[in-house]
Amino acid sequence: MNTTSKVITGFLAGASLGILTGILLAPNSGKKTREQITDKTKDLKNRMVGTYDDVKKAYNKEVEALLNTGKSGIDSLKSTLKV
């Protein structure tokens, strides 16, 4: 057996033992655990959507400010050149 096979076998054995230990020592029933995962997933989604909305608002505000600065610069240049 080569080194790669030994590493993969060790990894799979460790992962299997970890999963088995987690199942045996789980403090809640499967149904309760699934409900908790669902609730936490929904909370994470809501937080991400809220963060996205906040970032989008800040981005749009910055773009609007840059547009106004550009327009002011063009207007100033036009008045200077009397175009």
C-alpha positions as CSV (number, residue, x, y, z in Angstrom):
1,M,0.0,0.0,0.0
2,N,1.5,3.4,-1.0
3,T,1.5,6.5,1.1
4,T,-1.4,8.1,-0.6
5,S,-3.6,5.1,0.0
6,K,-2.6,5.1,3.6
7,V,-3.4,8.7,4.0
8,I,-6.8,8.3,2.3
9,T,-7.6,5.2,4.4
10,G,-6.6,7.0,7.6
11,F,-8.7,10.1,6.7
12,L,-11.8,8.0,5.9
13,A,-11.4,6.0,9.1
14,G,-11.1,9.1,11.2
15,A,-14.1,10.8,9.5
16,S,-16.1,7.6,10.0
17,L,-15.2,7.5,13.7
18,G,-16.0,11.2,14.1
19,I,-19.4,10.8,12.5
20,L,-20.2,7.8,14.6
21,T,-19.2,9.5,17.7
22,G,-21.2,12.6,16.8
23,I,-24.3,10.5,16.3
24,L,-23.9,8.5,19.5
25,L,-23.2,11.6,21.6
26,A,-25.7,14.0,20.0
27,P,-27.7,15.8,22.8
28,N,-30.9,16.0,20.7
29,S,-33.0,13.7,18.6
30,G,-32.6,13.8,14.8
31,K,-35.8,15.7,14.3
32,K,-34.8,18.4,16.8
33,T,-31.3,18.7,15.3
34,R,-32.8,19.1,11.8
35,E,-35.1,21.8,13.1
36,Q,-32.1,23.6,14.7
37,I,-30.2,23.4,11.4
38,T,-33.1,24.7,9.5
39,D,-33.6,27.6,11.9
40,K,-29.9,28.5,11.9
41,T,-29.9,28.3,8.1
42,K,-32.9,30.7,7.9
43,D,-31.2,33.1,10.3
44,L,-28.0,33.1,8.3
45,K,-29.9,33.7,5.1
46,N,-31.7,36.6,6.6
47,R,-28.5,38.1,7.9
48,M,-26.8,37.7,4.6
49,V,-29.7,39.3,2.7
50,G,-29.7,42.2,5.2
51,T,-25.9,42.6,4.8
52,Y,-26.3,42.5,1.0
53,D,-29.0,45.2,1.1
54,D,-26.8,47.4,3.3
55,V,-23.8,47.0,1.0
56,K,-26.0,47.7,-2.0
57,K,-27.4,50.9,-0.5
58,A,-23.9,52.1,0.4
59,Y,-22.6,51.3,-3.1
60,N,-25.5,53.1,-4.7
61,K,-25.0,56.1,-2.4
62,E,-21.3,56.2,-3.4
63,V,-22.1,56.0,-7.1
64,E,-24.6,58.8,-6.8
65,A,-22.0,60.9,-5.0
66,L,-19.5,60.3,-7.7
67,L,-22.0,61.1,-10.4
68,N,-22.8,64.4,-8.7
69,T,-19.1,65.2,-8.4
70,G,-18.6,64.4,-12.1
71,K,-21.6,66.5,-13.1
72,S,-20.4,69.4,-11.0
73,G,-17.0,69.2,-12.6
74,I,-18.5,69.2,-16.1
75,D,-20.7,72.2,-15.3
76,S,-17.8,74.0,-13.8
77,L,-15.7,73.3,-16.8
78,K,-18.5,74.4,-19.2
79,S,-18.9,77.7,-17.3
80,T,-15.1,78.2,-17.4
81,L,-15.0,77.6,-21.1
82,K,-18.3,79.3,-21.7
83,V,-19.6,76.6,-23.9
